[in-house]
Amino acid sequence: MAAQVHEFKVEMTCGGCSSAVEKVLGKLKGQGVDKVDISLENQSVLVTSTLSADQLLEIIKKTGKTTSYIIQNLG
């Protein structure tokens, strides 16, 4: 399965919040997660991954942040 880019809206108010998201997704680098781009200003997280949106959503929710799935960009 080819990697796809998924976008999530995550309630992040500080660098600590974005670091928490980076940490949980970073644990999966090389295990389904290829790249993570976090925008604290836009409160968005772009994840390039072979994992499903539902799997990624559950992983991000482990941070305790309010998270919602926005879109999947195909290519």
N, C-alpha and C positions, 0 to 999 in steps of 0.2 A: 504494500500500500504506500502510495506516495505521500510525502509530508504536505500538509495543508496549513494555511494560516488562519487561526481562530482569533477573534477579537472579543474581549470581555470588558465590561465596565466594573471596576472595583473601587469601593469607597476607601480611598487612601487620603489621609490628611497630612502625612509627614514622611520624611525619609525612612523612618522606622517601619511604617506601613508598607512602603514599596520594597524595603529590604526583606520583610517577612514573606511577601509574594515571591520575590526573587529566590529566596532560600528554599521554599517548598518545591518550586518548579526546577530549580537548579539541581536538586537531588535526582531528577529524572533525565538530566542531560546524558545523551548517549543511550537512553532507555526509552525512547519514544519522543523525547523533547529535543529538538535541534537548536532552537533559538527563542529567546525571550526578550521582548522590547517593552519596557514599562515607561509610561508617561504619567508622572505624578500630577502634572498640570492638567491633563485631560482626563485623569483618573481612568486610564485605559491600559490594558495589557494585551499585547499581540504575542501569540504563541505559535511558532512553527513546529508542528508535531504530527506524528502518525497516530497519536491517541485520539479518541473521539472527544467531541465537545463536552459530552456528559462526564467523561473521565476527568478531563481538565477542570471542569467546573467544580467537581467534588474536591479535587486537589487544592484549588485556590480557596475554596470555602473553609479548608482546615485552618486558615489564618484567622478565622473569625470575622473577616471583612465581608460586608454585604457585596455580593457578586452576582452579575447577570451576564448571560451570553448575548453578544450583539450580532455577530455575523461570521460566516466562514467565507474566506476569499479563495477561490479556486485558481491557483496559479497566480 
